[in-house]
Amino acid sequence: MTRDHLLFIFAMAMAIGVAYGQRPAFGRCPNVTAKADFDIDKFVGQWNEIERSFYLFESSLSCTQLNFTLYENDTMRTEVTYRVPWRGTSSVSSYRVKDVSMTPGELNMVLDGPLPSVIARMAPGSGKYIVLDTDYTDYALIYSCTDLRLVHADFIWVLGRGKDISVDARTIVYSTLDKSKVNRDRLLLTNNKDC
């Protein structure tokens, strides 16, 4: 491969990463698996964002909360509430997840609203999120990765039922990321002050 080819591939990786709002990197997505015996009934409810990797569309948001609601038709609704600092107001984005019991621990979130499904699947926040680990009461670790063969773009979410998680939970989260070969050094603390 020539230098121009490598520069083109890198530029495409950066463009795709920016388009998805995620961090681009060379290589394929790491092979990760959802938490064994994942129990969606214990998982639903309200969670607070504690840490996350860089995500362009969330870079200046604070006080992010997620509320997962399960319905009888094997569908789940996810409402993401966040504060927009320059407006001084809160906003809500809603996503739907179909067939939650088909692949336990994998949440295929699609933006909910009037957009055609083809466009909604490509909207910021839509995608496959894998619950790598959770104890259901203190922490949850969620990972998403878009694989484009030569490059990938990924996203990490560390959630807690409260405004922070315990030291033991954080140790488990970091250990799980290390075992999964996911770089945890790029995690950023979420601004949960004055929420």
PANU-945919 format. One record per residue (C-alpha): x, y, z; residue in three letters. Coordinates in steps of 0.02 Angstrom, whole numbers, plus 50000, padded with zeros to 5 digits. Example, Ala and Ser with C-alpha at 12.3 -4.5 7.8 and 13.67 -1.06 7.14 Angstrom:
! residues 2
<pt xx="50615" yy="49775" zz="50390" residu="Ala"/>
<pt xx="50684" yy="49947" zz="50357" residu="Ser"/>
! end
This chain:
! residues 195
<pt xx="50000" yy="50000" zz="50000" residu="Met"/>
<pt xx="50062" yy="50172" zz="49958" residu="Thr"/>
<pt xx="50067" yy="50319" zz="50076" residu="Arg"/>
<pt xx="49920" yy="50399" zz="49984" residu="Asp"/>
<pt xx="49815" yy="50243" zz="50010" residu="His"/>
<pt xx="49853" yy="50242" zz="50196" residu="Leu"/>
<pt xx="49811" yy="50426" zz="50211" residu="Leu"/>
<pt xx="49647" yy="50397" zz="50119" residu="Phe"/>
<pt xx="49602" yy="50252" zz="50235" residu="Ile"/>
<pt xx="49644" yy="50356" zz="50389" residu="Phe"/>
<pt xx="49542" yy="50504" zz="50323" residu="Ala"/>
<pt xx="49393" yy="50389" zz="50292" residu="Met"/>
<pt xx="49409" yy="50316" zz="50467" residu="Ala"/>
<pt xx="49410" yy="50490" zz="50542" residu="Met"/>
<pt xx="49260" yy="50544" zz="50437" residu="Ala"/>
<pt xx="49161" yy="50390" zz="50485" residu="Ile"/>
<pt xx="49208" yy="50409" zz="50668" residu="Gly"/>
<pt xx="49154" yy="50590" zz="50667" residu="Val"/>
<pt xx="48994" yy="50547" zz="50574" residu="Ala"/>
<pt xx="48948" yy="50422" zz="50708" residu="Tyr"/>
<pt xx="49016" yy="50536" zz="50843" residu="Gly"/>
<pt xx="49127" yy="50397" zz="50907" residu="Gln"/>
<pt xx="49314" yy="50372" zz="50922" residu="Arg"/>
<pt xx="49389" yy="50295" zz="50764" residu="Pro"/>
<pt xx="49533" yy="50172" zz="50774" residu="Ala"/>
<pt xx="49623" yy="50053" zz="50658" residu="Phe"/>
<pt xx="49575" yy="49870" zz="50657" residu="Gly"/>
<pt xx="49415" yy="49778" zz="50690" residu="Arg"/>
<pt xx="49301" yy="49790" zz="50840" residu="Cys"/>
<pt xx="49356" yy="49684" zz="50987" residu="Pro"/>
<pt xx="49261" yy="49522" zz="51009" residu="Asn"/>
<pt xx="49150" yy="49558" zz="51159" residu="Val"/>
<pt xx="49004" yy="49463" zz="51232" residu="Thr"/>
<pt xx="48854" yy="49517" zz="51332" residu="Ala"/>
<pt xx="48840" yy="49476" zz="51516" residu="Lys"/>
<pt xx="48801" yy="49293" zz="51542" residu="Ala"/>
<pt xx="48624" yy="49262" zz="51604" residu="Asp"/>
<pt xx="48576" yy="49444" zz="51574" residu="Phe"/>
<pt xx="48408" yy="49482" zz="51658" residu="Asp"/>
<pt xx="48315" yy="49623" zz="51570" residu="Ile"/>
<pt xx="48185" yy="49633" zz="51709" residu="Asp"/>
<pt xx="48319" yy="49678" zz="51836" residu="Lys"/>
<pt xx="48404" yy="49798" zz="51715" residu="Phe"/>
<pt xx="48256" yy="49910" zz="51674" residu="Val"/>
<pt xx="48229" yy="50071" zz="51768" residu="Gly"/>
<pt xx="48329" yy="50230" zz="51788" residu="Gln"/>
<pt xx="48518" yy="50243" zz="51767" residu="Trp"/>
<pt xx="48637" yy="50391" zz="51775" residu="Asn"/>
<pt xx="48785" yy="50414" zz="51660" residu="Glu"/>
<pt xx="48943" yy="50407" zz="51768" residu="Ile"/>
<pt xx="49081" yy="50394" zz="51636" residu="Glu"/>
<pt xx="49086" yy="50382" zz="51448" residu="Arg"/>
<pt xx="49209" yy="50385" zz="51306" residu="Ser"/>
<pt xx="49211" yy="50537" zz="51193" residu="Phe"/>
<pt xx="49052" yy="50553" zz="51091" residu="Tyr"/>
<pt xx="49039" yy="50707" zz="50983" residu="Leu"/>
<pt xx="48852" yy="50729" zz="51007" residu="Phe"/>
<pt xx="48868" yy="50721" zz="51198" residu="Glu"/>
<pt xx="49030" yy="50817" zz="51220" residu="Ser"/>
<pt xx="48953" yy="50966" zz="51310" residu="Ser"/>
<pt xx="48801" yy="50884" zz="51390" residu="Leu"/>
<pt xx="48782" yy="50852" zz="51576" residu="Ser"/>
<pt xx="48666" yy="50762" zz="51698" residu="Cys"/>
<pt xx="48629" yy="50621" zz="51575" residu="Thr"/>
<pt xx="48500" yy="50496" zz="51636" residu="Gln"/>
<pt xx="48430" yy="50343" zz="51549" residu="Leu"/>
<pt xx="48263" yy="50264" zz="51587" residu="Asn"/>
<pt xx="48231" yy="50090" zz="51515" residu="Phe"/>
<pt xx="48048" yy="50034" zz="51510" residu="Thr"/>
<pt xx="48000" yy="49858" zz="51457" residu="Leu"/>
<pt xx="47833" yy="49821" zz="51373" residu="Tyr"/>
<pt xx="47739" yy="49657" zz="51357" residu="Glu"/>
<pt xx="47769" yy="49644" zz="51169" residu="Asn"/>
<pt xx="47957" yy="49613" zz="51195" residu="Asp"/>
<pt xx="47993" yy="49796" zz="51157" residu="Thr"/>
<pt xx="48087" yy="49919" zz="51266" residu="Met"/>
<pt xx="48087" yy="50108" zz="51264" residu="Arg"/>
<pt xx="48241" yy="50204" zz="51315" residu="Thr"/>
<pt xx="48226" yy="50387" zz="51362" residu="Glu"/>
<pt xx="48389" yy="50483" zz="51374" residu="Val"/>
<pt xx="48372" yy="50647" zz="51471" residu="Thr"/>
<pt xx="48515" yy="50770" zz="51473" residu="Tyr"/>
<pt xx="48552" yy="50952" zz="51512" residu="Arg"/>
<pt xx="48608" yy="51066" zz="51372" residu="Val"/>
<pt xx="48720" yy="51196" zz="51458" residu="Pro"/>
<pt xx="48710" yy="51337" zz="51331" residu="Trp"/>
<pt xx="48519" yy="51330" zz="51335" residu="Arg"/>
<pt xx="48504" yy="51297" zz="51521" residu="Gly"/>
<pt xx="48367" yy="51170" zz="51487" residu="Thr"/>
<pt xx="48346" yy="50983" zz="51483" residu="Ser"/>
<pt xx="48306" yy="50882" zz="51327" residu="Ser"/>
<pt xx="48247" yy="50704" zz="51298" residu="Val"/>
<pt xx="48288" yy="50582" zz="51158" residu="Ser"/>
<pt xx="48184" yy="50424" zz="51145" residu="Ser"/>
<pt xx="48239" yy="50258" zz="51070" residu="Tyr"/>
<pt xx="48150" yy="50094" zz="51044" residu="Arg"/>
<pt xx="48224" yy="49921" zz="51061" residu="Val"/>
<pt xx="48132" yy="49775" zz="50981" residu="Lys"/>
<pt xx="48148" yy="49590" zz="51021" residu="Asp"/>
<pt xx="48243" yy="49618" zz="51184" residu="Val"/>
<pt xx="48235" yy="49433" zz="51232" residu="Ser"/>
<pt xx="48301" yy="49372" zz="51063" residu="Met"/>
<pt xx="48482" yy="49418" zz="51104" residu="Thr"/>
<pt xx="48491" yy="49450" zz="51293" residu="Pro"/>
<pt xx="48611" yy="49590" zz="51336" residu="Gly"/>
<pt xx="48610" yy="49664" zz="51161" residu="Glu"/>
<pt xx="48505" yy="49821" zz="51141" residu="Leu"/>
<pt xx="48475" yy="49872" zz="50961" residu="Asn"/>
<pt xx="48421" yy="50051" zz="50992" residu="Met"/>
<pt xx="48335" yy="50151" zz="50854" residu="Val"/>
<pt xx="48285" yy="50333" zz="50871" residu="Leu"/>
<pt xx="48098" yy="50341" zz="50904" residu="Asp"/>
<pt xx="47999" yy="50471" zz="50808" residu="Gly"/>
<pt xx="47926" yy="50519" zz="50641" residu="Pro"/>
<pt xx="48083" yy="50483" zz="50539" residu="Leu"/>
<pt xx="48080" yy="50336" zz="50416" residu="Pro"/>
<pt xx="48162" yy="50184" zz="50496" residu="Ser"/>
<pt xx="48307" yy="50186" zz="50372" residu="Val"/>
<pt xx="48356" yy="50361" zz="50429" residu="Ile"/>
<pt xx="48314" yy="50330" zz="50614" residu="Ala"/>
<pt xx="48438" yy="50184" zz="50617" residu="Arg"/>
<pt xx="48578" yy="50303" zz="50564" residu="Met"/>
<pt xx="48532" yy="50443" zz="50686" residu="Ala"/>
<pt xx="48652" yy="50488" zz="50827" residu="Pro"/>
<pt xx="48627" yy="50369" zz="50973" residu="Gly"/>
<pt xx="48553" yy="50230" zz="50867" residu="Ser"/>
<pt xx="48651" yy="50068" zz="50859" residu="Gly"/>
<pt xx="48688" yy="49903" zz="50945" residu="Lys"/>
<pt xx="48735" yy="49922" zz="51128" residu="Tyr"/>
<pt xx="48802" yy="49772" zz="51222" residu="Ile"/>
<pt xx="48785" yy="49759" zz="51411" residu="Val"/>
<pt xx="48956" yy="49689" zz="51454" residu="Leu"/>
<pt xx="48922" yy="49681" zz="51640" residu="Asp"/>
<pt xx="48801" yy="49742" zz="51773" residu="Thr"/>
<pt xx="48753" yy="49700" zz="51951" residu="Asp"/>
<pt xx="48583" yy="49783" zz="51919" residu="Tyr"/>
<pt xx="48590" yy="49886" zz="52080" residu="Thr"/>
<pt xx="48752" yy="49988" zz="52070" residu="Asp"/>
<pt xx="48831" yy="49987" zz="51897" residu="Tyr"/>
<pt xx="48810" yy="49940" zz="51715" residu="Ala"/>
<pt xx="48944" yy="49937" zz="51579" residu="Leu"/>
<pt xx="48882" yy="49959" zz="51400" residu="Ile"/>
<pt xx="48986" yy="49951" zz="51241" residu="Tyr"/>
<pt xx="48949" yy="49991" zz="51060" residu="Ser"/>
<pt xx="49062" yy="49969" zz="50909" residu="Cys"/>
<pt xx="49039" yy="49999" zz="50723" residu="Thr"/>
<pt xx="49154" yy="49885" zz="50624" residu="Asp"/>
<pt xx="49213" yy="49939" zz="50451" residu="Leu"/>
<pt xx="49344" yy="49801" zz="50433" residu="Arg"/>
<pt xx="49501" yy="49909" zz="50422" residu="Leu"/>
<pt xx="49439" yy="50032" zz="50553" residu="Val"/>
<pt xx="49309" yy="50038" zz="50690" residu="His"/>
<pt xx="49223" yy="50169" zz="50797" residu="Ala"/>
<pt xx="49170" yy="50126" zz="50973" residu="Asp"/>
<pt xx="49084" yy="50198" zz="51126" residu="Phe"/>
<pt xx="49086" yy="50153" zz="51311" residu="Ile"/>
<pt xx="48951" yy="50197" zz="51439" residu="Trp"/>
<pt xx="48973" yy="50171" zz="51626" residu="Val"/>
<pt xx="48805" yy="50190" zz="51713" residu="Leu"/>
<pt xx="48753" yy="50193" zz="51895" residu="Gly"/>
<pt xx="48589" yy="50189" zz="51987" residu="Arg"/>
<pt xx="48652" yy="50336" zz="52091" residu="Gly"/>
<pt xx="48761" yy="50486" zz="52048" residu="Lys"/>
<pt xx="48918" yy="50380" zz="52065" residu="Asp"/>
<pt xx="48966" yy="50197" zz="52079" residu="Ile"/>
<pt xx="49064" yy="50110" zz="52216" residu="Ser"/>
<pt xx="49252" yy="50084" zz="52209" residu="Val"/>
<pt xx="49224" yy="49896" zz="52195" residu="Asp"/>
<pt xx="49106" yy="49923" zz="52047" residu="Ala"/>
<pt xx="49230" yy="50037" zz="51960" residu="Arg"/>
<pt xx="49366" yy="49905" zz="51983" residu="Thr"/>
<pt xx="49252" yy="49774" zz="51903" residu="Ile"/>
<pt xx="49210" yy="49892" zz="51759" residu="Val"/>
<pt xx="49393" yy="49930" zz="51721" residu="Tyr"/>
<pt xx="49441" yy="49746" zz="51736" residu="Ser"/>
<pt xx="49301" yy="49697" zz="51616" residu="Thr"/>
<pt xx="49359" yy="49826" zz="51489" residu="Leu"/>
<pt xx="49539" yy="49765" zz="51504" residu="Asp"/>
<pt xx="49486" yy="49583" zz="51479" residu="Lys"/>
<pt xx="49382" yy="49635" zz="51329" residu="Ser"/>
<pt xx="49531" yy="49729" zz="51255" residu="Lys"/>
<pt xx="49435" yy="49894" zz="51258" residu="Val"/>
<pt xx="49541" yy="50047" zz="51299" residu="Asn"/>
<pt xx="49474" yy="50122" zz="51462" residu="Arg"/>
<pt xx="49602" yy="50263" zz="51467" residu="Asp"/>
<pt xx="49488" yy="50373" zz="51364" residu="Arg"/>
<pt xx="49342" yy="50369" zz="51486" residu="Leu"/>
<pt xx="49282" yy="50541" zz="51541" residu="Leu"/>
<pt xx="49186" yy="50579" zz="51700" residu="Leu"/>
<pt xx="49012" yy="50644" zz="51665" residu="Thr"/>
<pt xx="48969" yy="50813" zz="51738" residu="Asn"/>
<pt xx="48834" yy="50771" zz="51866" residu="Asn"/>
<pt xx="48854" yy="50929" zz="51969" residu="Lys"/>
<pt xx="48694" yy="51023" zz="52011" residu="Asp"/>
<pt xx="48583" yy="50896" zz="51925" residu="Cys"/>
! end
